[in-house]
Amino acid sequence: MEEILKYNSSPIRMRNYGRILQEMIAVAATEQDEATRKKMTIFIARSMRCKNMAWNKDQEAGMARIKQDILTLSEGRLSCDFPEFEAEYQRNVPNIPSQQGKKKK
């Protein structure tokens, strides 16, 4: 007997970040240990910044935008108001090369 696969068809709140980041934020919001939660938030913010750079090649997402998006996606359960977040955001993220203007050979 064949089993029918069930797909996750719940809506994605912010398509530019994707379902995986949305689920990562949900897991981080339920974390009890404060140090682990901060590390997870920093990792999520770094991933969001890279995803946003790939989605919007023309503009850089500012720190305020990423903070607001984390707050929105976590429904107010995650906060980015700690010094480690500010220091991590100041690090350089490698640029994603733009494919515009390049011809296929």
Biopython code that builds the backbone (N, CA, C, O; Angstrom):
import numpy as np
from Bio.PDB.StructureBuilder import StructureBuilder

atoms = [
    (1, "MET", "N", (0.834, -1.180, 0.000)),
    (1, "MET", "CA", (0.000, 0.000, 0.000)),
    (1, "MET", "C", (0.878, 1.243, 0.000)),
    (1, "MET", "O", (1.815, 1.348, 0.791)),
    (2, "GLU", "N", (0.581, 2.161, -0.867)),
    (2, "GLU", "CA", (1.365, 3.388, -0.977)),
    (2, "GLU", "C", (0.926, 4.404, 0.066)),
    (2, "GLU", "O", (-0.259, 4.575, 0.351)),
    (3, "GLU", "N", (1.930, 5.071, 0.621)),
    (3, "GLU", "CA", (1.643, 6.159, 1.544)),
    (3, "GLU", "C", (1.783, 7.475, 0.804)),
    (3, "GLU", "O", (2.692, 7.648, -0.008)),
    (4, "ILE", "N", (0.906, 8.373, 1.079)),
    (4, "ILE", "CA", (0.963, 9.690, 0.453)),
    (4, "ILE", "C", (1.851, 10.583, 1.311)),
    (4, "ILE", "O", (1.658, 10.696, 2.522)),
    (5, "LEU", "N", (2.821, 11.213, 0.666)),
    (5, "LEU", "CA", (3.703, 12.136, 1.375)),
    (5, "LEU", "C", (2.950, 13.409, 1.715)),
    (5, "LEU", "O", (2.197, 13.944, 0.902)),
    (6, "LYS", "N", (3.167, 13.879, 2.930)),
    (6, "LYS", "CA", (2.547, 15.131, 3.340)),
    (6, "LYS", "C", (3.588, 16.237, 3.228)),
    (6, "LYS", "O", (4.676, 16.142, 3.796)),
    (7, "TYR", "N", (3.253, 17.257, 2.509)),
    (7, "TYR", "CA", (4.140, 18.390, 2.328)),
    (7, "TYR", "C", (3.759, 19.508, 3.269)),
    (7, "TYR", "O", (2.587, 19.703, 3.591)),
    (8, "ASN", "N", (4.757, 20.232, 3.701)),
    (8, "ASN", "CA", (4.495, 21.381, 4.552)),
    (8, "ASN", "C", (3.994, 22.509, 3.662)),
    (8, "ASN", "O", (4.765, 23.127, 2.928)),
    (9, "SER", "N", (2.735, 22.760, 3.734)),
    (9, "SER", "CA", (2.145, 23.790, 2.878)),
    (9, "SER", "C", (1.742, 25.026, 3.662)),
    (9, "SER", "O", (0.978, 25.855, 3.166)),
    (10, "SER", "N", (2.251, 25.156, 4.889)),
    (10, "SER", "CA", (1.930, 26.358, 5.660)),
    (10, "SER", "C", (2.600, 27.565, 4.989)),
    (10, "SER", "O", (3.670, 27.431, 4.395)),
    (11, "PRO", "N", (1.987, 28.712, 5.082)),
    (11, "PRO", "CA", (2.539, 29.889, 4.380)),
    (11, "PRO", "C", (3.863, 30.349, 4.982)),
    (11, "PRO", "O", (4.104, 30.223, 6.182)),
    (12, "ILE", "N", (4.698, 30.880, 4.119)),
    (12, "ILE", "CA", (5.972, 31.465, 4.535)),
    (12, "ILE", "C", (5.718, 32.953, 4.754)),
    (12, "ILE", "O", (5.165, 33.629, 3.886)),
    (13, "ARG", "N", (6.119, 33.454, 5.906)),
    (13, "ARG", "CA", (5.811, 34.846, 6.232)),
    (13, "ARG", "C", (6.655, 35.824, 5.422)),
    (13, "ARG", "O", (6.133, 36.820, 4.920)),
    (14, "MET", "N", (7.944, 35.557, 5.288)),
    (14, "MET", "CA", (8.834, 36.422, 4.506)),
    (14, "MET", "C", (9.600, 35.533, 3.538)),
    (14, "MET", "O", (10.537, 34.833, 3.923)),
    (15, "ARG", "N", (9.191, 35.571, 2.289)),
    (15, "ARG", "CA", (9.743, 34.648, 1.295)),
    (15, "ARG", "C", (11.233, 34.846, 1.048)),
    (15, "ARG", "O", (11.925, 33.892, 0.692)),
    (16, "ASN", "N", (11.737, 36.054, 1.227)),
    (16, "ASN", "CA", (13.154, 36.284, 0.955)),
    (16, "ASN", "C", (14.056, 35.553, 1.954)),
    (16, "ASN", "O", (15.230, 35.331, 1.657)),
    (17, "TYR", "N", (13.545, 35.175, 3.122)),
    (17, "TYR", "CA", (14.340, 34.424, 4.091)),
    (17, "TYR", "C", (14.093, 32.920, 3.992)),
    (17, "TYR", "O", (15.002, 32.133, 4.257)),
    (18, "GLY", "N", (12.912, 32.518, 3.626)),
    (18, "GLY", "CA", (12.619, 31.108, 3.438)),
    (18, "GLY", "C", (12.073, 30.419, 4.674)),
    (18, "GLY", "O", (12.093, 30.957, 5.781)),
    (19, "ARG", "N", (11.589, 29.215, 4.445)),
    (19, "ARG", "CA", (10.946, 28.435, 5.504)),
    (19, "ARG", "C", (11.943, 27.967, 6.567)),
    (19, "ARG", "O", (11.603, 27.915, 7.749)),
    (20, "ILE", "N", (13.159, 27.629, 6.162)),
    (20, "ILE", "CA", (14.133, 27.105, 7.124)),
    (20, "ILE", "C", (14.488, 28.160, 8.164)),
    (20, "ILE", "O", (14.540, 27.856, 9.356)),
    (21, "LEU", "N", (14.734, 29.395, 7.735)),
    (21, "LEU", "CA", (15.029, 30.452, 8.700)),
    (21, "LEU", "C", (13.821, 30.726, 9.591)),
    (21, "LEU", "O", (13.981, 31.019, 10.776)),
    (22, "GLN", "N", (12.636, 30.636, 9.043)),
    (22, "GLN", "CA", (11.427, 30.838, 9.839)),
    (22, "GLN", "C", (11.342, 29.767, 10.937)),
    (22, "GLN", "O", (10.976, 30.070, 12.072)),
    (23, "GLU", "N", (11.678, 28.529, 10.599)),
    (23, "GLU", "CA", (11.665, 27.454, 11.589)),
    (23, "GLU", "C", (12.810, 27.600, 12.592)),
    (23, "GLU", "O", (12.644, 27.267, 13.765)),
    (24, "MET", "N", (13.966, 28.091, 12.148)),
    (24, "MET", "CA", (15.085, 28.324, 13.059)),
    (24, "MET", "C", (14.720, 29.379, 14.097)),
    (24, "MET", "O", (15.076, 29.248, 15.268)),
    (25, "ILE", "N", (14.021, 30.410, 13.679)),
    (25, "ILE", "CA", (13.596, 31.454, 14.607)),
    (25, "ILE", "C", (12.608, 30.894, 15.616)),
    (25, "ILE", "O", (12.660, 31.253, 16.793)),
    (26, "ALA", "N", (11.715, 30.025, 15.180)),
    (26, "ALA", "CA", (10.752, 29.409, 16.100)),
    (26, "ALA", "C", (11.468, 28.562, 17.154)),
    (26, "ALA", "O", (11.081, 28.569, 18.323)),
    (27, "VAL", "N", (12.508, 27.833, 16.746)),
    (27, "VAL", "CA", (13.270, 27.014, 17.694)),
    (27, "VAL", "C", (14.040, 27.906, 18.663)),
    (27, "VAL", "O", (14.065, 27.636, 19.864)),
    (28, "ALA", "N", (14.666, 28.961, 18.157)),
    (28, "ALA", "CA", (15.440, 29.869, 19.011)),
    (28, "ALA", "C", (14.535, 30.592, 20.015)),
    (28, "ALA", "O", (14.957, 30.878, 21.135)),
    (29, "ALA", "N", (13.317, 30.880, 19.623)),
    (29, "ALA", "CA", (12.393, 31.578, 20.516)),
    (29, "ALA", "C", (11.975, 30.706, 21.692)),
    (29, "ALA", "O", (11.588, 31.227, 22.738)),
    (30, "THR", "N", (12.048, 29.386, 21.536)),
    (30, "THR", "CA", (11.670, 28.487, 22.629)),
    (30, "THR", "C", (12.855, 28.068, 23.484)),
    (30, "THR", "O", (12.671, 27.366, 24.478)),
    (31, "GLU", "N", (14.062, 28.478, 23.124)),
    (31, "GLU", "CA", (15.268, 28.112, 23.876)),
    (31, "GLU", "C", (15.245, 28.782, 25.254)),
    (31, "GLU", "O", (14.952, 29.972, 25.368)),
    (32, "GLN", "N", (15.558, 28.004, 26.299)),
    (32, "GLN", "CA", (15.511, 28.513, 27.669)),
    (32, "GLN", "C", (16.833, 29.172, 28.090)),
    (32, "GLN", "O", (16.817, 30.169, 28.811)),
    (33, "ASP", "N", (17.962, 28.632, 27.654)),
    (33, "ASP", "CA", (19.268, 29.152, 28.041)),
    (33, "ASP", "C", (19.549, 30.458, 27.297)),
    (33, "ASP", "O", (19.521, 30.504, 26.067)),
    (34, "GLU", "N", (19.817, 31.508, 28.055)),
    (34, "GLU", "CA", (19.999, 32.847, 27.465)),
    (34, "GLU", "C", (21.235, 32.917, 26.573)),
    (34, "GLU", "O", (21.181, 33.535, 25.510)),
    (35, "ALA", "N", (22.351, 32.298, 26.978)),
    (35, "ALA", "CA", (23.577, 32.338, 26.172)),
    (35, "ALA", "C", (23.375, 31.614, 24.842)),
    (35, "ALA", "O", (23.818, 32.088, 23.796)),
    (36, "THR", "N", (22.707, 30.470, 24.888)),
    (36, "THR", "CA", (22.439, 29.726, 23.665)),
    (36, "THR", "C", (21.497, 30.502, 22.761)),
    (36, "THR", "O", (21.666, 30.510, 21.542)),
    (37, "ARG", "N", (20.509, 31.151, 23.353)),
    (37, "ARG", "CA", (19.565, 31.954, 22.575)),
    (37, "ARG", "C", (20.282, 33.104, 21.864)),
    (37, "ARG", "O", (19.977, 33.405, 20.711)),
    (38, "LYS", "N", (21.229, 33.743, 22.545)),
    (38, "LYS", "CA", (21.982, 34.840, 21.921)),
    (38, "LYS", "C", (22.817, 34.329, 20.744)),
    (38, "LYS", "O", (22.860, 34.956, 19.685)),
    (39, "LYS", "N", (23.482, 33.180, 20.941)),
    (39, "LYS", "CA", (24.290, 32.610, 19.858)),
    (39, "LYS", "C", (23.417, 32.241, 18.662)),
    (39, "LYS", "O", (23.794, 32.466, 17.512)),
    (40, "MET", "N", (22.257, 31.679, 18.944)),
    (40, "MET", "CA", (21.342, 31.307, 17.864)),
    (40, "MET", "C", (20.841, 32.553, 17.137)),
    (40, "MET", "O", (20.717, 32.550, 15.912)),
    (41, "THR", "N", (20.555, 33.609, 17.883)),
    (41, "THR", "CA", (20.076, 34.850, 17.273)),
    (41, "THR", "C", (21.140, 35.461, 16.375)),
    (41, "THR", "O", (20.826, 35.959, 15.293)),
    (42, "ILE", "N", (22.390, 35.430, 16.808)),
    (42, "ILE", "CA", (23.485, 35.958, 15.991)),
    (42, "ILE", "C", (23.624, 35.144, 14.708)),
    (42, "ILE", "O", (23.785, 35.712, 13.628)),
    (43, "PHE", "N", (23.562, 33.820, 14.818)),
    (43, "PHE", "CA", (23.668, 32.969, 13.634)),
    (43, "PHE", "C", (22.510, 33.230, 12.672)),
    (43, "PHE", "O", (22.710, 33.313, 11.460)),
    (44, "ILE", "N", (21.312, 33.357, 13.212)),
    (44, "ILE", "CA", (20.129, 33.621, 12.388)),
    (44, "ILE", "C", (20.269, 34.967, 11.684)),
    (44, "ILE", "O", (19.966, 35.081, 10.496)),
    (45, "ALA", "N", (20.727, 35.987, 12.410)),
    (45, "ALA", "CA", (20.881, 37.315, 11.807)),
    (45, "ALA", "C", (21.916, 37.295, 10.689)),
    (45, "ALA", "O", (21.735, 37.943, 9.659)),
    (46, "ARG", "N", (23.006, 36.548, 10.893)),
    (46, "ARG", "CA", (24.028, 36.439, 9.855)),
    (46, "ARG", "C", (23.456, 35.752, 8.612)),
    (46, "ARG", "O", (23.718, 36.165, 7.482)),
    (47, "SER", "N", (22.680, 34.709, 8.840)),
    (47, "SER", "CA", (22.056, 34.000, 7.719)),
    (47, "SER", "C", (21.041, 34.881, 7.006)),
    (47, "SER", "O", (20.947, 34.861, 5.779)),
    (48, "MET", "N", (20.284, 35.653, 7.774)),
    (48, "MET", "CA", (19.294, 36.553, 7.180)),
    (48, "MET", "C", (19.975, 37.619, 6.328)),
    (48, "MET", "O", (19.482, 37.986, 5.261)),
    (49, "ARG", "N", (21.098, 38.101, 6.806)),
    (49, "ARG", "CA", (21.825, 39.134, 6.052)),
    (49, "ARG", "C", (22.319, 38.573, 4.716)),
    (49, "ARG", "O", (22.211, 39.231, 3.682)),
    (50, "CYS", "N", (22.859, 37.357, 4.747)),
    (50, "CYS", "CA", (23.335, 36.736, 3.502)),
    (50, "CYS", "C", (22.185, 36.428, 2.558)),
    (50, "CYS", "O", (22.292, 36.658, 1.354)),
    (51, "LYS", "N", (21.078, 35.906, 3.098)),
    (51, "LYS", "CA", (19.906, 35.614, 2.260)),
    (51, "LYS", "C", (19.365, 36.883, 1.633)),
    (51, "LYS", "O", (18.993, 36.892, 0.460)),
    (52, "ASN", "N", (19.320, 37.948, 2.405)),
    (52, "ASN", "CA", (18.802, 39.217, 1.887)),
    (52, "ASN", "C", (19.721, 39.776, 0.810)),
    (52, "ASN", "O", (19.250, 40.378, -0.155)),
    (53, "MET", "N", (21.029, 39.581, 0.967)),
    (53, "MET", "CA", (21.960, 40.057, -0.061)),
    (53, "MET", "C", (21.787, 39.259, -1.346)),
    (53, "MET", "O", (21.951, 39.807, -2.436)),
    (54, "ALA", "N", (21.460, 37.983, -1.238)),
    (54, "ALA", "CA", (21.242, 37.168, -2.437)),
    (54, "ALA", "C", (19.909, 37.523, -3.098)),
    (54, "ALA", "O", (19.800, 37.511, -4.324)),
    (55, "TRP", "N", (18.913, 37.835, -2.297)),
    (55, "TRP", "CA", (17.574, 38.144, -2.811)),
    (55, "TRP", "C", (17.538, 39.551, -3.405)),
    (55, "TRP", "O", (16.980, 39.759, -4.482)),
    (56, "ASN", "N", (18.133, 40.513, -2.705)),
    (56, "ASN", "CA", (18.153, 41.911, -3.139)),
    (56, "ASN", "C", (19.593, 42.307, -3.392)),
    (56, "ASN", "O", (20.267, 42.823, -2.500)),
    (57, "LYS", "N", (20.061, 42.072, -4.588)),
    (57, "LYS", "CA", (21.462, 42.339, -4.902)),
    (57, "LYS", "C", (21.792, 43.828, -4.906)),
    (57, "LYS", "O", (22.947, 44.208, -4.711)),
    (58, "ASP", "N", (20.798, 44.664, -5.126)),
    (58, "ASP", "CA", (21.046, 46.090, -5.264)),
    (58, "ASP", "C", (21.190, 46.819, -3.941)),
    (58, "ASP", "O", (21.856, 47.853, -3.875)),
    (59, "GLN", "N", (20.576, 46.297, -2.882)),
    (59, "GLN", "CA", (20.593, 47.039, -1.627)),
    (59, "GLN", "C", (20.993, 46.148, -0.461)),
    (59, "GLN", "O", (20.675, 44.959, -0.431)),
    (60, "GLU", "N", (21.677, 46.726, 0.474)),
    (60, "GLU", "CA", (22.121, 46.052, 1.690)),
    (60, "GLU", "C", (21.055, 46.228, 2.764)),
    (60, "GLU", "O", (20.536, 47.327, 2.956)),
    (61, "ALA", "N", (20.732, 45.149, 3.459)),
    (61, "ALA", "CA", (19.780, 45.238, 4.567)),
    (61, "ALA", "C", (20.499, 45.797, 5.779)),
    (61, "ALA", "O", (21.538, 45.276, 6.184)),
    (62, "GLY", "N", (19.960, 46.840, 6.351)),
    (62, "GLY", "CA", (20.571, 47.430, 7.525)),
    (62, "GLY", "C", (20.294, 46.626, 8.775)),
    (62, "GLY", "O", (19.435, 45.744, 8.797)),
    (63, "MET", "N", (21.039, 46.951, 9.813)),
    (63, "MET", "CA", (20.887, 46.247, 11.072)),
    (63, "MET", "C", (19.478, 46.449, 11.628)),
    (63, "MET", "O", (18.903, 45.525, 12.204)),
    (64, "ALA", "N", (18.929, 47.624, 11.465)),
    (64, "ALA", "CA", (17.585, 47.890, 11.968)),
    (64, "ALA", "C", (16.549, 47.020, 11.264)),
    (64, "ALA", "O", (15.600, 46.555, 11.894)),
    (65, "ARG", "N", (16.721, 46.801, 9.986)),
    (65, "ARG", "CA", (15.784, 45.960, 9.227)),
    (65, "ARG", "C", (15.833, 44.515, 9.700)),
    (65, "ARG", "O", (14.791, 43.881, 9.865)),
    (66, "ILE", "N", (17.038, 43.988, 9.920)),
    (66, "ILE", "CA", (17.171, 42.611, 10.370)),
    (66, "ILE", "C", (16.623, 42.455, 11.781)),
    (66, "ILE", "O", (15.966, 41.459, 12.083)),
    (67, "LYS", "N", (16.888, 43.436, 12.658)),
    (67, "LYS", "CA", (16.327, 43.396, 14.006)),
    (67, "LYS", "C", (14.800, 43.368, 13.958)),
    (67, "LYS", "O", (14.161, 42.595, 14.671)),
    (68, "GLN", "N", (14.234, 44.210, 13.119)),
    (68, "GLN", "CA", (12.777, 44.275, 13.008)),
    (68, "GLN", "C", (12.206, 42.977, 12.449)),
    (68, "GLN", "O", (11.161, 42.515, 12.907)),
    (69, "ASP", "N", (12.883, 42.381, 11.461)),
    (69, "ASP", "CA", (12.405, 41.132, 10.873)),
    (69, "ASP", "C", (12.478, 39.975, 11.876)),
    (69, "ASP", "O", (11.579, 39.135, 11.917)),
    (70, "ILE", "N", (13.545, 39.927, 12.686)),
    (70, "ILE", "CA", (13.648, 38.890, 13.714)),
    (70, "ILE", "C", (12.535, 39.067, 14.740)),
    (70, "ILE", "O", (11.911, 38.093, 15.161)),
    (71, "LEU", "N", (12.291, 40.303, 15.136)),
    (71, "LEU", "CA", (11.223, 40.581, 16.095)),
    (71, "LEU", "C", (9.859, 40.198, 15.534)),
    (71, "LEU", "O", (9.019, 39.656, 16.252)),
    (72, "THR", "N", (9.638, 40.479, 14.256)),
    (72, "THR", "CA", (8.366, 40.148, 13.613)),
    (72, "THR", "C", (8.187, 38.645, 13.473)),
    (72, "THR", "O", (7.132, 38.112, 13.816)),
    (73, "LEU", "N", (9.213, 37.953, 12.971)),
    (73, "LEU", "CA", (9.100, 36.514, 12.758)),
    (73, "LEU", "C", (9.001, 35.723, 14.061)),
    (73, "LEU", "O", (8.399, 34.650, 14.090)),
    (74, "SER", "N", (9.588, 36.246, 15.135)),
    (74, "SER", "CA", (9.517, 35.544, 16.417)),
    (74, "SER", "C", (8.309, 35.986, 17.234)),
    (74, "SER", "O", (8.116, 35.522, 18.358)),
    (75, "GLU", "N", (7.509, 36.867, 16.686)),
    (75, "GLU", "CA", (6.327, 37.408, 17.360)),
    (75, "GLU", "C", (6.683, 38.037, 18.700)),
    (75, "GLU", "O", (5.963, 37.889, 19.688)),
    (76, "GLY", "N", (7.826, 38.753, 18.710)),
    (76, "GLY", "CA", (8.264, 39.492, 19.885)),
    (76, "GLY", "C", (9.008, 38.681, 20.924)),
    (76, "GLY", "O", (9.328, 39.210, 21.988)),
    (77, "ARG", "N", (9.298, 37.408, 20.654)),
    (77, "ARG", "CA", (9.956, 36.558, 21.646)),
    (77, "ARG", "C", (11.474, 36.632, 21.589)),
    (77, "ARG", "O", (12.135, 36.292, 22.570)),
    (78, "LEU", "N", (12.049, 37.067, 20.464)),
    (78, "LEU", "CA", (13.508, 37.214, 20.346)),
    (78, "LEU", "C", (13.865, 38.686, 20.261)),
    (78, "LEU", "O", (13.213, 39.461, 19.561)),
    (79, "SER", "N", (14.908, 39.057, 20.982)),
    (79, "SER", "CA", (15.371, 40.434, 20.956)),
    (79, "SER", "C", (16.831, 40.462, 20.524)),
    (79, "SER", "O", (17.600, 39.556, 20.845)),
    (80, "CYS", "N", (17.201, 41.495, 19.803)),
    (80, "CYS", "CA", (18.582, 41.638, 19.334)),
    (80, "CYS", "C", (19.296, 42.770, 20.061)),
    (80, "CYS", "O", (20.293, 43.292, 19.564)),
    (81, "ASP", "N", (18.809, 43.143, 21.201)),
    (81, "ASP", "CA", (19.380, 44.272, 21.940)),
    (81, "ASP", "C", (20.421, 43.792, 22.940)),
    (81, "ASP", "O", (20.199, 43.823, 24.150)),
    (82, "PHE", "N", (21.568, 43.344, 22.416)),
    (82, "PHE", "CA", (22.694, 42.974, 23.264)),
    (82, "PHE", "C", (23.973, 43.281, 22.502)),
    (82, "PHE", "O", (23.980, 43.246, 21.272)),
    (83, "PRO", "N", (25.067, 43.586, 23.218)),
    (83, "PRO", "CA", (26.302, 44.068, 22.562)),
    (83, "PRO", "C", (26.927, 43.083, 21.582)),
    (83, "PRO", "O", (27.521, 43.505, 20.590)),
    (84, "GLU", "N", (26.807, 41.782, 21.836)),
    (84, "GLU", "CA", (27.410, 40.802, 20.935)),
    (84, "GLU", "C", (26.786, 40.863, 19.547)),
    (84, "GLU", "O", (27.458, 40.623, 18.544)),
    (85, "PHE", "N", (25.502, 41.183, 19.495)),
    (85, "PHE", "CA", (24.819, 41.299, 18.203)),
    (85, "PHE", "C", (25.374, 42.469, 17.408)),
    (85, "PHE", "O", (25.629, 42.350, 16.209)),
    (86, "GLU", "N", (25.560, 43.599, 18.079)),
    (86, "GLU", "CA", (26.098, 44.794, 17.423)),
    (86, "GLU", "C", (27.506, 44.517, 16.885)),
    (86, "GLU", "O", (27.829, 44.915, 15.766)),
    (87, "ALA", "N", (28.339, 43.841, 17.672)),
    (87, "ALA", "CA", (29.713, 43.555, 17.250)),
    (87, "ALA", "C", (29.722, 42.583, 16.079)),
    (87, "ALA", "O", (30.518, 42.736, 15.153)),
    (88, "GLU", "N", (28.847, 41.586, 16.111)),
    (88, "GLU", "CA", (28.797, 40.598, 15.029)),
    (88, "GLU", "C", (28.326, 41.229, 13.735)),
    (88, "GLU", "O", (28.801, 40.876, 12.655)),
    (89, "TYR", "N", (27.399, 42.155, 13.841)),
    (89, "TYR", "CA", (26.862, 42.782, 12.629)),
    (89, "TYR", "C", (27.922, 43.623, 11.936)),
    (89, "TYR", "O", (27.882, 43.772, 10.715)),
    (90, "GLN", "N", (28.873, 44.178, 12.690)),
    (90, "GLN", "CA", (29.905, 45.028, 12.112)),
    (90, "GLN", "C", (30.937, 44.225, 11.320)),
    (90, "GLN", "O", (31.696, 44.794, 10.535)),
    (91, "ARG", "N", (30.968, 42.904, 11.523)),
    (91, "ARG", "CA", (31.894, 42.069, 10.752)),
    (91, "ARG", "C", (31.523, 42.104, 9.286)),
    (91, "ARG", "O", (30.366, 42.321, 8.925)),
    (92, "ASN", "N", (32.508, 41.891, 8.460)),
    (92, "ASN", "CA", (32.257, 41.882, 7.023)),
    (92, "ASN", "C", (31.638, 40.561, 6.599)),
    (92, "ASN", "O", (32.075, 39.492, 7.027)),
    (93, "VAL", "N", (30.632, 40.642, 5.768)),
    (93, "VAL", "CA", (30.020, 39.466, 5.163)),
    (93, "VAL", "C", (30.508, 39.434, 3.731)),
    (93, "VAL", "O", (30.454, 40.457, 3.047)),
    (94, "PRO", "N", (30.984, 38.290, 3.253)),
    (94, "PRO", "CA", (31.487, 38.250, 1.875)),
    (94, "PRO", "C", (30.407, 38.634, 0.878)),
    (94, "PRO", "O", (29.253, 38.221, 0.996)),
    (95, "ASN", "N", (30.797, 39.422, -0.092)),
    (95, "ASN", "CA", (29.857, 39.840, -1.126)),
    (95, "ASN", "C", (29.495, 38.670, -2.019)),
    (95, "ASN", "O", (30.338, 37.841, -2.360)),
    (96, "ILE", "N", (28.242, 38.620, -2.387)),
    (96, "ILE", "CA", (27.774, 37.612, -3.328)),
    (96, "ILE", "C", (27.902, 38.224, -4.709)),
    (96, "ILE", "O", (27.286, 39.253, -4.983)),
    (97, "PRO", "N", (28.691, 37.614, -5.585)),
    (97, "PRO", "CA", (28.907, 38.239, -6.890)),
    (97, "PRO", "C", (27.615, 38.309, -7.690)),
    (97, "PRO", "O", (26.828, 37.363, -7.731)),
    (98, "SER", "N", (27.426, 39.437, -8.310)),
    (98, "SER", "CA", (26.240, 39.649, -9.132)),
    (98, "SER", "C", (26.420, 38.968, -10.475)),
    (98, "SER", "O", (27.505, 39.003, -11.054)),
    (99, "GLN", "N", (25.368, 38.353, -10.965)),
    (99, "GLN", "CA", (25.419, 37.664, -12.247)),
    (99, "GLN", "C", (24.955, 38.566, -13.388)),
    (99, "GLN", "O", (24.945, 38.151, -14.547)),
    (100, "GLN", "N", (24.573, 39.792, -13.061)),
    (100, "GLN", "CA", (24.093, 40.696, -14.090)),
    (100, "GLN", "C", (25.255, 41.147, -14.975)),
    (100, "GLN", "O", (26.349, 41.438, -14.492)),
    (101, "GLY", "N", (25.000, 41.196, -16.235)),
    (101, "GLY", "CA", (25.996, 41.679, -17.171)),
    (101, "GLY", "C", (26.974, 40.615, -17.647)),
    (101, "GLY", "O", (27.798, 40.884, -18.522)),
    (102, "LYS", "N", (26.897, 39.414, -17.090)),
    (102, "LYS", "CA", (27.788, 38.336, -17.523)),
    (102, "LYS", "C", (27.069, 37.489, -18.560)),
    (102, "LYS", "O", (25.905, 37.124, -18.396)),
    (103, "LYS", "N", (27.780, 37.193, -19.612)),
    (103, "LYS", "CA", (27.209, 36.379, -20.681)),
    (103, "LYS", "C", (27.641, 34.934, -20.515)),
    (103, "LYS", "O", (28.746, 34.643, -20.057)),
    (104, "LYS", "N", (26.749, 34.041, -20.897)),
    (104, "LYS", "CA", (27.101, 32.627, -20.886)),
    (104, "LYS", "C", (27.981, 32.327, -22.068)),
    (104, "LYS", "O", (27.794, 32.893, -23.146)),
    (105, "LYS", "N", (28.931, 31.449, -21.885)),
    (105, "LYS", "CA", (29.841, 31.090, -22.985)),
    (105, "LYS", "C", (29.350, 29.864, -23.669)),
    (105, "LYS", "O", (29.974, 29.397, -24.622)),
]
sb = StructureBuilder()
sb.init_structure("model")
sb.init_model(0)
sb.init_chain("A")
sb.init_seg("    ")
for serial, (resi, resn, name, xyz) in enumerate(atoms, 1):
    if name == "N":
        sb.init_residue(resn, " ", resi, " ")
    sb.init_atom(name, np.array(xyz, "f"), 0.0, 1.0, " ", f" {name:<3s}", serial, name[0])
structure = sb.get_structure()
